[in-house]
Amino acid sequence: MKLAPKRPPPISAPGSPTLAEQVGAKAARKLKARRNGTPGVWFGLGMMGLIGWSVVVPTLLGAALGLWLDQHYPGGRSWTLALLVAGLTIGCLNAWHWVAKEDRAMHEELDEKEEGDD
């Protein structure tokens, strides 16, 4: 029975992390994951509520201001309808801002994890 010659360990490329750096990076990721934890169901429901309120509040404020204007300054135009639509538009833009911000944060966190895995 003939044994294959023993190969020397691969030489790491210049600039690649050493074993100690890789272990340190993984330990840091584990500690960060333990500190932050994973968001649960309540976090998701809370975020949905936050987004919902960010649309509802400007819409109701616009409608209330429109009703007040229609009662105090009657005319041919419906301030209620116009300000209701304006409030809804502002609310939707506000919700879009929140969702984009959370999406950006999630992608940055994933990118940090991928960089640490390399």
Backbone as a printed PyTorch tensor [residue, N CA C, xyz], in Angstrom:
tensor([[[  0.8450,  -1.1670,   0.0000],
         [  0.0000,   0.0000,   0.0000],
         [  0.8940,   1.2340,   0.0000]],

        [[  0.6840,   2.0620,  -0.9790],
         [  1.5200,   3.2450,  -1.1630],
         [  0.7750,   4.4790,  -0.6670]],

        [[  1.4070,   5.2750,   0.1960],
         [  0.7910,   6.4870,   0.7290],
         [  1.1300,   7.6700,  -0.1500]],

        [[  0.1520,   8.5540,  -0.2950],
         [  0.3790,   9.7670,  -1.0910],
         [  1.2830,  10.7040,  -0.3080]],

        [[  2.1390,  11.4370,  -1.0220],
         [  3.0160,  12.3700,  -0.3080],
         [  2.1940,  13.4460,   0.3850]],

        [[  2.6600,  13.8610,   1.5460],
         [  1.9680,  14.8700,   2.3270],
         [  2.1820,  16.2400,   1.6810]],

        [[  1.0730,  16.9560,   1.4880],
         [  1.1450,  18.2890,   0.8870],
         [  1.3960,  19.3320,   1.9610]],

        [[  2.1680,  20.3470,   1.6240],
         [  2.3530,  21.4280,   2.5910],
         [  1.0620,  22.2490,   2.6850]],

        [[  0.8330,  22.9060,   3.8120],
         [ -0.3930,  23.7170,   3.9350],
         [ -0.3760,  24.8490,   2.9160]],

        [[ -1.5650,  25.2250,   2.4090],
         [ -1.6140,  26.3030,   1.4090],
         [ -1.1190,  27.6100,   2.0030]],

        [[ -0.4070,  28.3320,   1.1920],
         [  0.1100,  29.6320,   1.6030],
         [ -0.9850,  30.6560,   1.3590]],

        [[ -1.3070,  31.4340,   2.3850],
         [ -2.3700,  32.4220,   2.2330],
         [ -1.8750,  33.5860,   1.3880]],

        [[ -2.8010,  34.0980,   0.6040],
         [ -2.4710,  35.2200,  -0.2880],
         [ -2.2370,  36.4700,   0.5540]],

        [[ -1.3810,  37.3590,   0.0720],
         [ -1.1560,  38.5960,   0.8180],
         [ -2.4590,  39.3890,   0.9200]],

        [[ -2.7100,  39.9150,   2.0940],
         [ -3.9220,  40.7120,   2.3020],
         [ -5.0990,  39.8880,   2.7720]],

        [[ -4.9960,  38.5440,   2.7090],
         [ -6.1100,  37.7280,   3.1950],
         [ -6.0100,  37.6310,   4.7150]],

        [[ -7.1640,  37.5120,   5.3870],
         [ -7.1390,  37.5040,   6.8500],
         [ -6.4980,  36.2330,   7.3910]],

        [[ -5.8180,  36.3790,   8.4840],
         [ -5.2130,  35.2190,   9.1380],
         [ -6.2930,  34.4550,   9.8890]],

        [[ -5.9310,  33.2860,  10.3820],
         [ -6.8940,  32.4690,  11.1230],
         [ -7.3890,  33.2060,  12.3620]],

        [[ -6.4770,  33.8800,  13.0460],
         [ -6.8720,  34.6250,  14.2460],
         [ -7.8530,  35.7430,  13.8970]],

        [[ -7.6530,  36.4230,  12.7820],
         [ -8.5720,  37.4990,  12.3630],
         [ -9.9320,  36.9250,  12.0020]],

        [[ -9.9450,  35.7640,  11.3240],
         [-11.2150,  35.1460,  10.9560],
         [-11.9900,  34.7280,  12.1980]],

        [[-11.2930,  34.1130,  13.1610],
         [-11.9530,  33.6940,  14.4050],
         [-12.4630,  34.9110,  15.1620]],

        [[-11.6730,  35.9870,  15.2090],
         [-12.0990,  37.2120,  15.8850],
         [-13.3330,  37.8210,  15.2410]],

        [[-13.3790,  37.8110,  13.9070],
         [-14.5340,  38.3670,  13.1970],
         [-15.7860,  37.5540,  13.4800]],

        [[-15.6500,  36.2230,  13.4790],
         [-16.8220,  35.3800,  13.7590],
         [-17.3080,  35.5600,  15.1970]],

        [[-16.3680,  35.6870,  16.1220],
         [-16.7550,  35.8990,  17.5210],
         [-17.4700,  37.2410,  17.6770]],

        [[-16.9900,  38.2630,  16.9890],
         [-17.6330,  39.5800,  17.0640],
         [-19.0430,  39.5180,  16.4950]],

        [[-19.2380,  38.7830,  15.3920],
         [-20.5730,  38.6360,  14.8090],
         [-21.5130,  37.9120,  15.7620]],

        [[-21.0080,  36.8690,  16.4190],
         [-21.8450,  36.1370,  17.3810],
         [-22.2710,  37.0310,  18.5350]],

        [[-21.3220,  37.8140,  19.0590],
         [-21.6570,  38.7140,  20.1640],
         [-22.6820,  39.7550,  19.7370]],

        [[-22.5250,  40.2860,  18.5300],
         [-23.4700,  41.2810,  18.0250],
         [-24.8540,  40.6580,  17.8520]],

        [[-24.9080,  39.4180,  17.3460],
         [-26.1900,  38.7330,  17.1640],
         [-26.8650,  38.4760,  18.5070]],

        [[-26.0850,  38.1230,  19.5200],
         [-26.6660,  37.8960,  20.8430],
         [-27.1980,  39.1870,  21.4370]],

        [[-26.4630,  40.2780,  21.2270],
         [-26.9070,  41.5780,  21.7540],
         [-28.1730,  42.0460,  21.0620]],

        [[-28.1810,  41.9720,  19.7480],
         [-29.3060,  42.4990,  18.9790],
         [-30.4890,  41.5440,  18.9610]],

        [[-30.2380,  40.2630,  18.9290],
         [-31.3180,  39.2910,  18.8410],
         [-31.9880,  39.3610,  17.4690]],

        [[-32.8830,  38.4490,  17.2360],
         [-33.6170,  38.4620,  15.9740],
         [-34.9720,  39.1060,  16.2160]],

        [[-35.3820,  39.9830,  15.3130],
         [-36.6930,  40.6100,  15.5040],
         [-37.7990,  39.5640,  15.3990]],

        [[-38.7360,  39.6370,  16.2990],
         [-39.8080,  38.6590,  16.3380],
         [-41.0780,  39.1790,  15.6800]],

        [[-42.1440,  38.4680,  15.9720],
         [-43.4520,  38.8010,  15.4100],
         [-43.9060,  40.1780,  15.8900]],

        [[-43.6590,  40.4780,  17.1620],
         [-44.1080,  41.7630,  17.7070],
         [-43.3960,  42.9240,  17.0330]],

        [[-42.1260,  42.7190,  16.6710],
         [-41.4060,  43.7740,  15.9510],
         [-42.0680,  44.0370,  14.6050]],

        [[-42.4340,  42.9780,  13.8900],
         [-43.1030,  43.1240,  12.5920],
         [-44.4540,  43.8020,  12.7210]],

        [[-45.2180,  43.3900,  13.7350],
         [-46.5240,  44.0240,  13.9430],
         [-46.3700,  45.4880,  14.3370]],

        [[-45.3620,  45.7670,  15.1560],
         [-45.1030,  47.1600,  15.5390],
         [-44.7230,  48.0080,  14.3350]],

        [[-43.9160,  47.4360,  13.4420],
         [-43.5180,  48.1760,  12.2390],
         [-44.7220,  48.4160,  11.3370]],

        [[-45.6010,  47.4120,  11.2180],
         [-46.8150,  47.6130,  10.4160],
         [-47.6750,  48.7080,  11.0230]],

        [[-47.7690,  48.7240,  12.3520],
         [-48.5460,  49.7650,  13.0190],
         [-47.9450,  51.1370,  12.8050]],

        [[-46.6210,  51.2190,  12.8730],
         [-45.9340,  52.4900,  12.6560],
         [-46.1830,  53.0090,  11.2440]],

        [[-46.0960,  52.1220,  10.2820],
         [-46.3290,  52.5230,   8.8960],
         [-47.7890,  52.9060,   8.6940]],

        [[-48.6850,  52.1500,   9.3110],
         [-50.1080,  52.4710,   9.1920],
         [-50.4340,  53.8410,   9.7700]],

        [[-49.9040,  54.1200,  10.9620],
         [-50.1540,  55.4210,  11.5740],
         [-49.5020,  56.5500,  10.7950]],

        [[-48.3670,  56.2690,  10.1390],
         [-47.7140,  57.3280,   9.3700],
         [-48.5430,  57.7080,   8.1460]],

        [[-49.4720,  56.8510,   7.7320],
         [-50.3900,  57.1910,   6.6370],
         [-51.6840,  57.7910,   7.1920]],

        [[-52.2010,  57.2150,   8.2770],
         [-53.5040,  57.6220,   8.8110],
         [-53.4740,  59.0330,   9.3840]],

        [[-52.4500,  59.3630,  10.1530],
         [-52.4270,  60.6590,  10.8410],
         [-52.4530,  61.8370,   9.8580]],

        [[-51.5710,  61.8920,   8.8410],
         [-51.6610,  63.0300,   7.9070],
         [-52.9850,  63.0580,   7.1300]],

        [[-53.5360,  61.8700,   6.8250],
         [-54.8130,  61.8250,   6.1020],
         [-55.9340,  62.4200,   6.9550]],

        [[-55.9920,  62.0220,   8.2300],
         [-57.0420,  62.5580,   9.1060],
         [-56.8370,  64.0360,   9.3990]],

        [[-55.5960,  64.4520,   9.5590],
         [-55.3350,  65.8830,   9.7670],
         [-55.7550,  66.7020,   8.5540]],

        [[-55.4730,  66.1940,   7.3620],
         [-55.9020,  66.8940,   6.1440],
         [-57.4130,  66.9820,   6.0400]],

        [[-58.0960,  65.8750,   6.3650],
         [-59.5630,  65.8790,   6.3180],
         [-60.1360,  66.8360,   7.3580]],

        [[-59.5810,  66.8330,   8.5620],
         [-60.0870,  67.7230,   9.6160],
         [-59.8790,  69.1870,   9.2450]],

        [[-58.7030,  69.5160,   8.7200],
         [-58.4450,  70.8920,   8.2910],
         [-59.3760,  71.2810,   7.1410]],

        [[-59.6130,  70.3470,   6.2360],
         [-60.5340,  70.6050,   5.1230],
         [-61.9550,  70.8500,   5.5960]],

        [[-62.4130,  70.0470,   6.5560],
         [-63.7590,  70.2630,   7.1090],
         [-63.8640,  71.6280,   7.7750]],

        [[-62.8340,  71.9970,   8.5360],
         [-62.8430,  73.2930,   9.1980],
         [-62.8820,  74.4290,   8.1710]],

        [[-62.0710,  74.3100,   7.1140],
         [-62.0680,  75.3430,   6.0710],
         [-63.4140,  75.4100,   5.3480]],

        [[-64.0190,  74.2450,   5.0700],
         [-65.3220,  74.2340,   4.3870],
         [-66.4110,  74.8660,   5.2530]],

        [[-66.3440,  74.6920,   6.5740],
         [-67.3490,  75.2760,   7.4580],
         [-67.1630,  76.7790,   7.6200]],

        [[-65.9220,  77.2330,   7.6810],
         [-65.6600,  78.6500,   7.9180],
         [-65.5600,  79.4820,   6.6440]],

        [[-65.1930,  78.8590,   5.5430],
         [-65.0440,  79.5700,   4.2650],
         [-65.7210,  78.7630,   3.1590]],

        [[-67.0520,  78.7290,   3.1670],
         [-67.7450,  77.9460,   2.1340],
         [-67.4970,  78.5410,   0.7510]],

        [[-67.4300,  77.6630,  -0.2110],
         [-67.1930,  78.1130,  -1.5760],
         [-67.5170,  76.9920,  -2.5440]],

        [[-67.0740,  77.1620,  -3.7600],
         [-67.3610,  76.1790,  -4.7990],
         [-66.4510,  74.9570,  -4.7330]],

        [[-65.3830,  75.0460,  -3.9970],
         [-64.4300,  73.9330,  -3.9380],
         [-64.5710,  73.1940,  -2.6040]],

        [[-64.2570,  71.9340,  -2.6550],
         [-64.2810,  71.1270,  -1.4390],
         [-62.8680,  71.0310,  -0.8820]],

        [[-62.6310,  71.7910,   0.1830],
         [-61.3270,  71.7320,   0.8330],
         [-61.1150,  70.3750,   1.4830]],

        [[-62.2040,  69.7720,   1.9450],
         [-62.0940,  68.4710,   2.6090],
         [-61.4880,  67.4380,   1.6730]],

        [[-62.0230,  67.3520,   0.4690],
         [-61.5250,  66.3650,  -0.4880],
         [-60.0840,  66.6680,  -0.8990]],

        [[-59.8030,  67.9260,  -1.1700],
         [-58.4590,  68.2990,  -1.6030],
         [-57.4170,  68.0140,  -0.5210]],

        [[-57.7140,  68.3970,   0.7230],
         [-56.7450,  68.1840,   1.7940],
         [-56.7020,  66.7250,   2.2500]],

        [[-57.7940,  65.9940,   2.0530],
         [-57.7670,  64.5590,   2.3280],
         [-56.7850,  63.8730,   1.3870]],

        [[-56.8390,  64.2010,   0.1090],
         [-55.9220,  63.6230,  -0.8790],
         [-54.4880,  64.0750,  -0.5980]],

        [[-54.3150,  65.3460,  -0.2360],
         [-52.9720,  65.8420,   0.0820],
         [-52.4100,  65.1180,   1.3130]],

        [[-53.2300,  64.9130,   2.3350],
         [-52.7890,  64.1930,   3.5270],
         [-52.4540,  62.7450,   3.2300]],

        [[-53.2530,  62.1170,   2.3880],
         [-52.9900,  60.7370,   1.9940],
         [-51.6790,  60.6370,   1.2220]],

        [[-51.4320,  61.5880,   0.3410],
         [-50.1840,  61.6040,  -0.4270],
         [-48.9840,  61.7790,   0.5060]],

        [[-49.0780,  62.7110,   1.4210],
         [-47.9880,  62.9390,   2.3800],
         [-47.7810,  61.6930,   3.2420]],

        [[-48.8720,  61.0620,   3.6740],
         [-48.7740,  59.8480,   4.4790],
         [-48.1140,  58.7020,   3.7300]],

        [[-48.4720,  58.5370,   2.4590],
         [-47.8580,  57.4710,   1.6550],
         [-46.3760,  57.7400,   1.4300]],

        [[-46.0110,  58.9820,   1.1970],
         [-44.5900,  59.3150,   1.0580],
         [-43.8430,  59.0630,   2.3630]],

        [[-44.4800,  59.3790,   3.4800],
         [-43.8920,  59.1290,   4.7930],
         [-43.6810,  57.6280,   5.0110]],

        [[-44.6740,  56.8160,   4.6790],
         [-44.5480,  55.3660,   4.8270],
         [-43.4590,  54.8250,   3.9050]],

        [[-43.3840,  55.3450,   2.7040],
         [-42.3480,  54.9240,   1.7550],
         [-40.9650,  55.2370,   2.3350]],

        [[-40.8490,  56.3810,   2.9690],
         [-39.5820,  56.7600,   3.6070],
         [-39.1970,  55.7470,   4.6870]],

        [[-40.1480,  55.3710,   5.5540],
         [-39.8730,  54.4190,   6.6270],
         [-39.4560,  53.0620,   6.0710]],

        [[-40.1920,  52.5760,   5.0610],
         [-39.8910,  51.2660,   4.4870],
         [-38.5210,  51.2870,   3.8110]],

        [[-38.2150,  52.3460,   3.0760],
         [-36.9090,  52.4490,   2.4180],
         [-35.7790,  52.4920,   3.4450]],

        [[-36.0050,  53.1960,   4.5510],
         [-34.9980,  53.2850,   5.6020],
         [-34.7330,  51.9130,   6.2210]],

        [[-35.7830,  51.1640,   6.5290],
         [-35.6230,  49.8190,   7.0990],
         [-34.9810,  48.8710,   6.1000]],

        [[-35.3610,  48.9780,   4.8350],
         [-34.7780,  48.1260,   3.7940],
         [-33.2840,  48.4020,   3.6560]],

        [[-32.9180,  49.6720,   3.6810],
         [-31.5030,  50.0550,   3.5960],
         [-30.7190,  49.4990,   4.7780]],

        [[-31.3020,  49.5900,   5.9710],
         [-30.6310,  49.0790,   7.1760],
         [-30.4590,  47.5660,   7.0980]],

        [[-31.4760,  46.8540,   6.5980],
         [-31.3720,  45.4070,   6.4740],
         [-30.2900,  45.0130,   5.4720]],

        [[-30.2290,  45.7190,   4.3400],
         [-29.2190,  45.4020,   3.3310],
         [-27.8100,  45.7150,   3.8280]],

        [[-27.6560,  46.7930,   4.5760],
         [-26.3380,  47.1130,   5.1250],
         [-25.9060,  46.0450,   6.1170]],

        [[-26.8440,  45.5500,   6.9130],
         [-26.5190,  44.5070,   7.8760],
         [-26.1270,  43.2150,   7.1620]],

        [[-26.8550,  42.8830,   6.0750],
         [-26.5030,  41.6860,   5.3150],
         [-25.1380,  41.8310,   4.6600]],

        [[-24.8430,  43.0230,   4.1470],
         [-23.5340,  43.2590,   3.5250],
         [-22.4220,  43.1150,   4.5440]],

        [[-22.6440,  43.5950,   5.7730],
         [-21.6380,  43.4630,   6.8260],
         [-21.4040,  41.9950,   7.1550]],

        [[-22.4850,  41.2040,   7.1920],
         [-22.3350,  39.7870,   7.4760],
         [-21.5670,  39.0840,   6.3580]],

        [[-21.8630,  39.4230,   5.0960],
         [-21.1810,  38.7910,   3.9740],
         [-19.7020,  39.1610,   3.9570]],

        [[-19.3870,  40.4080,   4.2870],
         [-17.9890,  40.8190,   4.3290],
         [-17.2420,  40.0760,   5.4190]],

        [[-17.8990,  39.8240,   6.5340],
         [-17.2780,  39.1000,   7.6240],
         [-17.0730,  37.6320,   7.3140]],

        [[-17.9290,  37.0570,   6.4440],
         [-17.8110,  35.6460,   6.0870],
         [-16.6560,  35.3940,   5.1300]],

        [[-16.2950,  36.3870,   4.3660],
         [-15.2240,  36.1920,   3.3700],
         [-13.8800,  35.9990,   3.9990]]])
